[in-house]
Amino acid sequence: MTAMEATPSHVGSFLEVWGKAAPAIHCWSLPGVSGKPTLLTQHGSVMMSGQSVTLQCRSDVGYDRFALSKEGAPDPPWQLGKQPQAGLSGADFPLGPVKPSHGGRYTCYGGHTLSSEWSAPRDPLDILLTGQLPYTHSLSVQPRRMVAPGENVTLLCLSRSSVDTFLLTKEGVADPLLSLRSQYRAGQHQAEFPMSPVTSAHGGTYRCYGSASTSPYLLSQPSDPLELLVSGESPPARGPHWYLYILIVAAVAFILLLGLLVCLQVQHQDRSKGRTLGEKGRG
């Protein structure tokens, strides 16, 4: 990661963090005010290599500047000036097309121009890159994928490759739902994700990924999607192609019905003419 311009007051001294040199940021907080900026992305924390990503630091406190740091990175934190929005202050940190080196844990801070201190950070944001490990896994459900509310359900992720950690994601949810250490059983690595008791909120499409302890932010290819259906749910919304299909079927049915009515009308007229000619012949 290339550091943006920083003054000595922004960088501070260096500390040993997780075994690597990282810049220390002196933090402060106001009584009764959290002052902690929120760090987020447009598409959640799980992403593909090459995807264009911007980290967004936002706060309801009027900070003049923001800093972004990555856990374990030797570079000074990136810093940007305030980008005003309605009721918010914030700054965007574009990563550009992400690559494996972008995987990691990020934190953002807010500060004021006239002070060398920074706010306390909120929860860090993990950037996870999929497709970085050359294997996939299988995801299954026990006892079945269509269940009733209140039942006990377990999603099981299996792999024949060496996996240290499994992550479970749900379509439409930005961040992984669960992360579990792999267990080796019957010649396979596996993790059981309990989802009990089931509610309607558990319905949806799930995938699982694997990672190695040496590179926890680099993930495998996703498993095939698994859809969990909870009885009593509204049926999934149909896409525009479904309505087009219905329209075509209705139009074809109408044309066939119209053709049948025309044929019946012609036959009826032919029979009427035949009866009329027969009566004239007898007369």
C-alpha positions in Angstrom: 0.0 0.0 0.0 1.4 3.4 -1.0 1.1 5.9 1.8 -0.3 9.4 1.1 1.5 12.4 2.4 1.7 12.6 6.2 3.4 14.9 8.7 5.2 13.7 11.7 2.3 14.6 14.0 0.1 12.3 11.9 2.5 9.3 12.0 3.6 9.3 15.6 6.0 6.7 17.0 6.2 3.0 16.0 5.1 0.0 18.0 5.3 -3.7 17.6 1.8 -4.8 16.7 1.1 -8.5 15.9 4.8 -9.0 15.4 5.2 -6.3 12.8 6.1 -2.6 12.9 3.1 -0.4 12.6 2.5 3.3 13.2 0.9 4.2 16.5 -2.0 6.6 16.5 -2.7 8.6 19.7 -6.4 8.5 20.3 -8.8 10.6 22.3 -12.6 10.6 23.0 -15.1 13.2 24.3 -17.3 12.5 27.3 -20.7 11.4 26.1 -19.6 11.3 22.5 -18.2 8.1 20.8 -16.4 10.1 18.2 -15.7 6.8 16.4 -15.9 7.0 12.6 -17.5 4.1 10.8 -15.5 2.3 8.0 -17.4 0.5 5.3 -17.4 -0.4 1.6 -20.1 -0.4 -1.1 -20.2 -4.1 -1.6 -19.3 -5.6 1.8 -16.0 -7.2 2.9 -15.9 -10.3 0.7 -14.8 -9.4 -2.8 -13.1 -10.7 -5.9 -9.6 -9.8 -7.1 -9.8 -7.0 -9.7 -13.0 -5.5 -8.2 -12.8 -1.7 -7.8 -13.2 -0.9 -4.1 -13.4 2.3 -2.1 -13.2 2.4 1.7 -15.6 4.9 3.2 -14.8 6.6 6.5 -17.9 8.3 7.9 -18.7 10.2 11.2 -21.5 12.3 12.6 -18.7 14.4 14.3 -17.4 17.2 12.2 -13.8 16.1 11.7 -11.4 18.0 9.4 -9.3 15.0 8.4 -9.3 11.2 8.4 -6.7 8.5 8.6 -6.8 4.9 7.4 -4.4 2.3 8.7 -3.9 -1.4 7.9 -3.0 -3.9 10.5 0.6 -4.9 10.3 1.4 -2.5 7.4 4.8 -0.7 7.8 3.6 2.4 6.0 2.2 5.4 7.8 -1.6 5.8 7.7 -3.2 7.3 4.7 -4.8 10.7 5.4 -7.4 12.7 3.6 -9.2 15.9 4.2 -12.9 16.2 5.1 -15.4 15.6 2.4 -18.6 17.2 3.7 -22.0 15.4 3.3 -25.4 16.2 4.6 -25.1 15.7 8.4 -21.9 13.8 8.1 -18.1 14.3 7.7 -16.1 11.7 5.9 -13.4 10.7 3.4 -13.2 8.1 0.7 -10.0 6.0 0.4 -10.0 4.3 -3.1 -8.1 1.1 -3.2 -8.6 0.7 -7.0 -8.8 -2.8 -8.4 -8.0 -5.0 -5.4 -5.3 -7.5 -5.4 -4.1 -10.1 -2.8 -1.9 -7.5 -1.0 -5.0 -5.5 -0.2 -6.4 -8.3 1.9 -6.3 -7.4 5.6 -7.8 -5.5 8.6 -8.4 -1.8 8.2 -9.3 0.9 10.8 -10.1 4.6 10.3 -9.8 7.6 12.6 -11.0 11.1 12.7 -9.1 14.2 13.7 -9.0 18.0 13.7 -6.5 20.2 11.9 -5.4 22.0 15.0 -4.7 18.8 17.0 -2.2 16.0 16.5 -4.6 13.6 18.3 -7.0 11.2 16.6 -10.3 9.8 17.6 -10.7 6.3 19.0 -11.4 3.7 16.2 -14.7 1.8 15.7 -14.7 -1.9 14.9 -12.1 -2.7 12.2 -13.1 -3.8 8.7 -11.7 -7.0 7.2 -11.1 -7.1 3.4 -11.4 -10.7 2.2 -10.5 -11.7 -1.3 -12.1 -14.8 -2.9 -10.6 -17.2 -5.4 -7.1 -16.9 -4.0 -6.8 -20.6 -3.0 -7.0 -23.3 -5.7 -9.7 -25.4 -4.2 -13.5 -25.4 -3.5 -15.7 -26.9 -0.9 -19.1 -28.5 -0.7 -22.0 -27.1 1.3 -24.9 -29.2 2.5 -27.7 -28.9 5.0 -29.0 -31.3 7.6 -31.6 -32.6 7.9 -33.1 -31.0 4.7 -33.1 -27.7 2.9 -36.9 -27.1 3.3 -37.7 -26.7 7.0 -40.4 -25.3 9.3 -39.8 -22.4 11.8 -38.4 -23.7 15.1 -36.6 -26.7 13.6 -32.9 -27.4 14.2 -30.8 -27.0 11.1 -27.0 -27.3 10.5 -25.1 -26.2 7.4 -22.1 -28.5 6.8 -19.0 -27.3 4.8 -16.6 -30.1 3.7 -13.3 -30.0 1.9 -10.7 -32.7 1.0 -8.0 -29.9 0.9 -6.3 -28.6 4.0 -8.3 -25.8 5.4 -7.8 -24.0 8.7 -10.9 -21.9 8.8 -14.3 -22.0 7.1 -16.5 -18.9 6.5 -20.2 -18.9 5.8 -21.8 -16.1 3.8 -25.4 -15.3 2.9 -26.5 -13.7 -0.3 -27.6 -10.1 0.4 -25.6 -9.8 3.7 -22.4 -7.7 3.3 -20.2 -9.5 5.8 -19.6 -13.2 6.6 -22.1 -14.6 9.0 -19.9 -17.0 10.8 -16.2 -18.2 10.9 -15.3 -21.5 12.4 -12.1 -23.5 12.8 -11.8 -26.6 10.6 -12.2 -30.0 12.2 -10.6 -33.1 10.5 -13.0 -36.1 10.5 -13.2 -39.2 8.3 -10.5 -37.9 5.9 -12.1 -34.5 5.3 -11.9 -31.0 6.8 -15.2 -29.7 7.9 -17.1 -27.2 9.9 -20.7 -27.3 11.2 -22.7 -24.1 11.2 -25.7 -24.5 13.5 -28.8 -22.4 12.6 -31.2 -23.3 15.4 -34.0 -22.7 16.0 -34.8 -21.7 12.4 -36.8 -18.5 11.8 -38.0 -17.0 8.5 -34.9 -14.7 8.7 -32.7 -17.8 8.1 -34.2 -18.4 4.6 -31.8 -17.5 1.8 -28.8 -18.6 -0.3 -25.6 -19.6 1.4 -22.0 -20.2 0.3 -18.9 -21.3 2.2 -15.2 -20.5 1.8 -12.0 -21.7 3.3 -8.8 -20.0 4.3 -5.3 -20.9 5.6 -3.9 -19.5 8.9 -0.9 -18.2 7.0 -3.1 -15.9 4.9 -6.4 -15.5 6.7 -7.7 -12.8 4.4 -7.2 -14.8 1.2 -10.2 -17.1 0.6 -10.8 -20.1 -1.6 -13.3 -20.3 -4.5 -16.9 -20.3 -3.1 -18.9 -23.5 -2.7 -21.9 -24.0 -4.9 -24.8 -22.0 -3.6 -27.3 -23.7 -1.2 -30.8 -22.3 -0.8 -32.4 -22.8 2.6 -36.2 -22.6 2.4 -38.3 -21.9 5.5 -42.0 -22.9 5.2 -44.4 -19.9 5.5 -42.0 -17.7 3.6 -43.3 -15.6 0.7 -42.2 -17.1 -2.6 -39.1 -15.5 -4.1 -39.7 -12.5 -6.4 -39.7 -13.4 -10.0 -37.5 -11.7 -12.4 -38.6 -9.8 -15.6 -38.0 -13.0 -17.7 -40.7 -14.8 -15.7 -43.3 -12.2 -16.6 -42.3 -12.3 -20.2 -42.7 -16.0 -20.2 -46.2 -15.8 -18.7 -47.1 -13.1 -21.3 -46.0 -15.3 -24.2 -47.8 -18.3 -22.9 -51.0 -16.3 -22.5 -50.7 -14.8 -26.0 -50.2 -18.3 -27.6 -53.2 -19.7 -25.6 -55.3 -16.8 -26.8 -54.4 -17.3 -30.5 -55.1 -21.0 -30.3 -58.5 -20.4 -28.6 -59.3 -17.8 -31.3 -58.4 -20.2 -34.0 -60.5 -22.9 -32.5 -63.5 -20.5 -32.3 -63.0 -19.6 -36.0 -62.9 -23.3 -37.0 -66.1 -24.0 -35.0 -67.8 -21.0 -36.6 -66.9 -22.1 -40.1 -68.1 -25.7 -39.5 -71.3 -24.3 -38.1 -71.9 -22.2 -41.2 -71.1 -25.1 -43.5 -73.6 -27.3 -41.7 -76.3 -24.6 -41.9 -75.7 -24.2 -45.7 -75.9 -27.9 -46.1 -79.2 -28.1 -44.3 -80.6 -25.2 -46.3 -79.6 -26.8 -49.7 -81.1 -30.1 -48.6 -84.4 -28.5 -47.7 -84.5 -26.7 -51.1 -83.8 -30.0 -52.9 -86.7 -31.8 -51.3 -89.0 -28.8 -52.1 
